[in-house]
Amino acid sequence: MNYPKKVVVGDITVRDGFQHEEIFIPTEAKLWLAEELLLAGFKHIEVSNFGNPKGMPQFGDADELFKKLRSSKRIAHLLDQVMLTAITIRERAVQRAIDARKEGWGPDRILLMVSTSESHQEKNSGLSIDEYWKMSEEWVKKARDAGLKVNGTVSTIWGCPIEGPTEMKRAIEFTKRWFDIGATDVEHADHDGSASPDRVYDYFSRLLDSVDNPHKQIAHFHTTRGWGLANVLAALQAGMTNYESTMGGLGGQPANFVSGVPVPGTGAYYYKDPTDVGLVSTEDMVVMMDEMGIDTGLDIDRILEIGKMVEKIVGRKLRSESIRNGRIPKSMSGRSN
């Protein structure tokens, strides 16, 4: 097999993982996890969402969490080496991030997202695709002028939970458009586990043939149908070197019920059983990569211990085999180190 020998992995549990939880995760637990992820070697984590907390109360502590993270003595020596991201789907959220940045405690990077599916775009942002591009052109510039990095996410590349199959080639056009308007990197998202490994390989092969900055492309997979790690392998074979994941495979659509209270979220869940959704498990992905001889630059033993604690935080068993079964001893694998 032909795949990279070194990759970058970002963990997005504190935001994308916890947004699907139907209980409010205490701020101190979010802070602990963010600190632990940075201490385990992650250079990029997603911290919170700056959208309206009335719709997503899981993020009602966004300001407090960022402030506590910025003032944490545990990770003070790491803060100038890492990238903390906030999700900012609409204008108010971007302005909030700009203001927080100016005050010295805000994010290093924000995320905007365009879908290749019109119906998903409207449900997620309240705007059409054309309207969202117009908004992004204005606000990406404002964010960059304020010193923020900007991620432009392309979603529903392989399929939409509302419309079904989508046209993959549109996502490559959107990728180029993000860079044209000033994005610093692009996330390529399998929003609902629609991607199959053959199409993942096809897409990323086409993408890497079409861009001159492969290190600025990020692969983001859900494992709703159990294909997550197979898709990671397909992306590796295509040459992708940048990945995102969540501890225990947490994550999914923002919850519409939090700590006993119905909330808007993004509306009705897309799936018959919302407990079946989630991203690729960080623990399983980095253990697999390590066994393949791929350098992640991470403390994998520490990550497995973090995974056990995340199960306690959310109060249930999660989608990670590695935190129960551990790593394969090197003597069994035939590797000497």
C-alpha positions as CSV (number, residue, x, y, z in Angstrom):
1,M,0.0,0.0,0.0
2,N,1.1,3.5,-0.7
3,Y,0.3,6.0,2.1
4,P,1.9,8.9,3.9
5,K,4.3,8.1,6.7
6,K,3.4,11.1,8.8
7,V,0.0,12.8,9.3
8,V,-1.7,15.5,11.3
9,V,-4.7,14.7,13.5
10,G,-7.0,17.2,15.0
11,D,-9.5,16.2,17.8
12,I,-12.9,18.0,17.7
13,T,-14.6,16.2,20.6
14,V,-15.2,19.2,22.8
15,R,-17.3,20.8,20.1
16,D,-18.4,18.3,17.4
17,G,-18.4,15.4,19.8
18,F,-20.4,17.0,22.6
19,Q,-22.9,18.9,20.4
20,H,-24.9,15.7,20.0
21,E,-25.1,14.9,23.7
22,E,-28.6,15.3,25.3
23,I,-27.1,16.2,28.6
24,F,-25.1,19.4,29.3
25,I,-21.5,18.5,29.7
26,P,-20.1,20.6,32.6
27,T,-17.7,23.3,31.6
28,E,-15.0,21.9,33.9
29,A,-15.2,18.6,32.1
30,K,-14.9,20.3,28.7
31,L,-11.9,22.2,30.1
32,W,-10.3,19.1,31.4
33,L,-10.7,17.3,28.1
34,A,-9.3,20.3,26.1
35,E,-6.3,20.4,28.3
36,E,-5.7,16.7,28.1
37,L,-5.9,16.7,24.4
38,L,-3.3,19.4,24.1
39,L,-1.1,17.6,26.6
40,A,-1.4,14.5,24.5
41,G,0.1,16.3,21.6
42,F,-2.8,17.6,19.5
43,K,-2.0,20.8,17.8
44,H,-5.6,21.6,16.8
45,I,-8.8,21.2,18.7
46,E,-12.3,22.6,18.3
47,V,-13.4,24.3,21.5
48,S,-16.9,25.5,21.0
49,N,-19.6,27.0,18.8
50,F,-20.2,30.8,18.8
51,G,-23.8,30.4,17.5
52,N,-26.9,31.3,19.4
53,P,-26.9,29.2,22.6
54,K,-30.7,29.3,22.7
55,G,-30.7,26.8,19.9
56,M,-27.6,24.9,21.1
57,P,-27.4,25.3,24.9
58,Q,-24.4,22.9,25.0
59,F,-22.4,25.9,23.9
60,G,-23.8,28.4,26.4
61,D,-20.5,28.3,28.1
62,A,-18.4,29.1,25.0
63,D,-17.0,32.4,26.4
64,E,-16.2,30.9,29.8
65,L,-14.6,27.9,28.3
66,F,-12.3,29.9,26.0
67,K,-11.3,32.2,28.9
68,K,-10.5,29.3,31.2
69,L,-8.5,27.6,28.5
70,R,-6.5,30.7,27.7
71,S,-5.7,31.2,31.5
72,S,-5.0,27.5,32.2
73,K,-1.6,27.0,33.9
74,R,-1.6,23.3,32.8
75,I,-1.3,24.2,29.1
76,A,0.1,27.7,29.2
77,H,3.4,26.5,27.7
78,L,1.5,25.0,24.7
79,L,-0.9,27.8,23.7
80,D,1.5,29.5,21.3
81,Q,2.0,26.2,19.5
82,V,-1.6,25.1,19.0
83,M,-4.8,26.2,17.1
84,L,-8.1,26.6,19.0
85,T,-11.1,26.8,16.8
86,A,-14.7,28.1,17.2
87,I,-17.6,27.3,14.9
88,T,-19.1,30.5,13.4
89,I,-21.8,29.6,10.9
90,R,-23.4,33.0,10.6
91,E,-22.4,36.7,10.8
92,R,-23.1,37.3,14.5
93,A,-20.9,34.4,15.4
94,V,-18.0,35.6,13.3
95,Q,-18.3,39.0,14.9
96,R,-18.3,37.4,18.3
97,A,-15.1,35.6,17.5
98,I,-13.5,38.8,16.1
99,D,-14.4,40.6,19.3
100,A,-13.1,37.8,21.5
101,R,-9.9,37.7,19.6
102,K,-9.4,41.4,20.1
103,E,-10.0,41.0,23.8
104,G,-7.2,38.4,23.9
105,W,-9.1,35.2,24.8
106,G,-10.8,34.2,21.6
107,P,-10.1,31.5,19.0
108,D,-7.2,31.3,16.7
109,R,-9.4,30.0,13.9
110,I,-13.0,30.0,12.9
111,L,-15.1,27.6,10.8
112,L,-17.7,28.4,8.1
113,M,-19.5,25.7,6.2
114,V,-21.1,25.4,2.8
115,S,-22.9,22.3,1.7
116,T,-23.1,20.9,-1.8
117,S,-26.8,20.2,-1.0
118,E,-29.1,23.1,-1.1
119,S,-31.6,21.7,1.4
120,H,-28.8,20.9,3.9
121,Q,-27.4,24.4,3.5
122,E,-30.7,26.0,4.3
123,K,-31.3,23.8,7.3
124,N,-27.9,24.3,8.7
125,S,-27.5,28.1,8.1
126,G,-30.9,29.5,7.1
127,L,-29.4,30.7,3.8
128,S,-29.2,29.4,0.3
129,I,-25.9,28.3,-1.1
130,D,-25.5,31.5,-3.1
131,E,-26.5,33.6,-0.2
132,Y,-24.0,31.8,2.0
133,W,-21.2,32.4,-0.4
134,K,-22.0,36.1,-0.6
135,M,-22.0,36.3,3.2
136,S,-18.7,34.4,3.4
137,E,-16.9,36.6,1.0
138,E,-17.6,39.6,3.3
139,W,-16.9,37.9,6.6
140,V,-13.8,35.8,5.7
141,K,-12.1,39.1,4.9
142,K,-13.2,40.7,8.2
143,A,-12.0,37.7,10.1
144,R,-8.6,37.6,8.4
145,D,-8.2,41.3,8.9
146,A,-8.7,40.6,12.6
147,G,-5.9,38.0,12.6
148,L,-8.1,34.9,12.6
149,K,-7.5,31.9,10.4
150,V,-10.5,30.7,8.6
151,N,-11.5,27.1,7.8
152,G,-14.0,26.7,4.9
153,T,-15.7,23.4,5.2
154,V,-17.4,21.6,2.3
155,S,-20.1,19.3,3.5
156,T,-22.4,16.6,2.1
157,I,-19.7,15.7,-0.5
158,W,-20.7,12.1,-0.8
159,G,-24.4,12.4,0.2
160,C,-27.0,14.5,2.1
161,P,-29.2,13.2,4.9
162,I,-32.1,15.1,3.4
163,E,-31.6,14.8,-0.4
164,G,-29.5,11.7,-0.7
165,P,-26.7,11.4,-3.3
166,T,-24.8,14.5,-4.3
167,E,-22.4,15.4,-7.1
168,M,-18.8,15.0,-5.9
169,K,-17.2,17.3,-8.5
170,R,-19.1,20.3,-7.1
171,A,-17.1,19.9,-3.8
172,I,-13.8,20.5,-5.7
173,E,-15.2,23.6,-7.2
174,F,-16.3,24.8,-3.7
175,T,-12.8,24.0,-2.3
176,K,-11.2,26.3,-4.9
177,R,-13.8,29.0,-4.1
178,W,-12.9,28.9,-0.4
179,F,-9.3,29.5,-1.1
180,D,-10.2,32.2,-3.6
181,I,-12.1,34.2,-1.0
182,G,-9.3,33.8,1.7
183,A,-9.8,30.6,3.6
184,T,-6.6,29.2,5.2
185,D,-7.6,25.6,5.0
186,V,-10.6,23.4,3.9
187,E,-12.3,20.6,5.6
188,H,-13.9,17.9,3.4
189,A,-16.8,16.4,5.4
190,D,-18.7,13.2,5.1
191,H,-21.6,14.7,6.9
192,D,-23.7,11.6,7.7
193,G,-21.7,8.5,6.9
194,S,-22.7,8.4,3.2
195,A,-19.2,8.0,1.9
196,S,-18.0,4.6,0.8
197,P,-14.2,3.8,0.6
198,D,-14.1,3.6,-3.2
199,R,-15.7,7.1,-3.6
200,V,-13.5,8.5,-0.9
201,Y,-10.4,7.4,-2.8
202,D,-11.9,8.7,-6.0
203,Y,-12.7,12.1,-4.5
204,F,-9.4,12.7,-2.7
205,S,-7.4,11.5,-5.7
206,R,-9.2,14.1,-7.8
207,L,-8.9,16.7,-5.2
208,L,-5.1,16.3,-4.7
209,D,-4.7,16.4,-8.5
210,S,-6.6,19.7,-8.5
211,V,-5.0,21.7,-5.7
212,D,-1.5,23.0,-5.0
213,N,-1.8,22.9,-1.2
214,P,-2.5,19.3,-0.2
215,H,-1.4,20.0,3.4
216,K,-4.3,22.5,3.8
217,Q,-7.0,19.8,3.1
218,I,-8.6,18.0,6.0
219,A,-10.5,14.7,5.9
220,H,-13.6,14.4,8.2
221,F,-15.5,11.2,8.4
222,H,-18.6,10.0,10.2
223,T,-19.0,6.3,10.8
224,T,-22.8,6.0,10.9
225,R,-22.7,2.9,8.8
226,G,-19.5,1.5,10.2
227,W,-17.2,2.6,7.3
228,G,-15.2,5.3,9.1
229,L,-11.8,3.6,9.4
230,A,-12.2,2.1,5.9
231,N,-12.6,5.6,4.6
232,V,-9.6,6.8,6.5
233,L,-7.6,4.1,4.9
234,A,-8.9,5.0,1.5
235,A,-8.0,8.7,2.1
236,L,-4.5,7.7,3.2
237,Q,-4.0,5.7,0.0
238,A,-5.1,8.8,-1.9
239,G,-2.4,10.8,-0.1
240,M,-4.4,12.8,2.5
241,T,-2.2,13.8,5.4
242,N,-4.7,15.8,7.6
243,Y,-7.5,14.2,9.6
244,E,-10.2,15.0,12.2
245,S,-11.9,12.7,14.7
246,T,-13.6,12.5,18.1
247,M,-13.0,10.5,21.2
248,G,-15.1,7.4,21.3
249,G,-16.7,8.4,18.0
250,L,-18.9,10.9,19.6
251,G,-20.8,13.5,17.6
252,G,-23.5,14.1,15.1
253,Q,-26.3,16.6,14.5
254,P,-26.7,19.2,17.3
255,A,-29.0,17.9,20.0
256,N,-32.6,19.0,20.1
257,F,-33.1,17.9,23.7
258,V,-30.6,19.0,26.4
259,S,-30.7,18.1,30.1
260,G,-34.5,17.5,30.1
261,V,-35.4,20.5,27.9
262,P,-36.5,20.4,24.3
263,V,-34.4,22.9,22.2
264,P,-34.3,23.9,18.6
265,G,-30.9,22.5,17.7
266,T,-31.1,22.2,13.9
267,G,-34.5,20.6,14.0
268,A,-35.6,17.0,13.8
269,Y,-32.9,14.4,13.8
270,Y,-32.0,13.0,10.4
271,Y,-31.8,9.4,11.6
272,K,-34.3,6.9,13.1
273,D,-31.9,6.1,15.9
274,P,-29.8,9.2,16.7
275,T,-27.5,7.1,19.0
276,D,-26.1,5.3,16.0
277,V,-24.3,8.4,14.6
278,G,-20.9,9.7,15.3
279,L,-17.4,10.4,13.8
280,V,-14.4,8.2,13.5
281,S,-13.0,7.3,16.9
282,T,-9.8,9.2,17.6
283,E,-8.5,6.3,19.7
284,D,-9.1,3.6,17.1
285,M,-7.8,5.8,14.2
286,V,-4.5,6.7,15.9
287,V,-3.9,3.2,17.1
288,M,-4.5,1.9,13.6
289,M,-2.1,4.5,12.1
290,D,0.5,3.7,14.7
291,E,0.3,0.0,13.8
292,M,0.7,0.9,10.2
293,G,3.9,2.8,11.0
294,I,2.4,6.2,10.4
295,D,3.7,9.0,12.7
296,T,0.9,11.0,14.3
297,G,3.2,12.8,16.8
298,L,0.7,11.9,19.6
299,D,1.0,10.2,23.0
300,I,-1.2,7.3,22.1
301,D,-1.2,5.7,25.6
302,R,-2.4,8.9,27.1
303,I,-5.1,9.2,24.5
304,L,-6.4,5.7,25.5
305,E,-6.6,6.8,29.1
306,I,-8.4,10.0,28.1
307,G,-10.9,7.9,26.2
308,K,-11.7,5.9,29.3
309,M,-12.5,9.1,31.1
310,V,-14.6,10.5,28.3
311,E,-16.9,7.4,28.7
312,K,-17.3,8.4,32.4
313,I,-18.0,12.0,31.4
314,V,-20.9,11.1,29.1
315,G,-22.0,8.1,31.2
316,R,-21.9,5.3,28.7
317,K,-19.8,3.0,26.6
318,L,-18.6,4.6,23.4
319,R,-17.4,3.5,19.9
320,S,-13.8,2.7,20.7
321,E,-12.5,-0.8,20.7
322,S,-8.9,0.4,21.4
323,I,-9.6,1.7,24.9
324,R,-10.8,-1.8,25.9
325,N,-8.4,-3.9,23.9
326,G,-5.3,-1.6,23.9
327,R,-2.5,-1.4,21.4
328,I,-0.9,-4.5,19.8
329,P,2.4,-5.3,21.4
330,K,5.3,-4.6,19.1
331,S,6.7,-8.1,19.5
332,M,3.5,-9.5,18.1
333,S,3.3,-7.1,15.1
334,G,6.9,-7.9,14.0
335,R,7.9,-4.2,14.5
336,S,10.9,-3.5,16.7
337,N,9.8,0.0,17.8
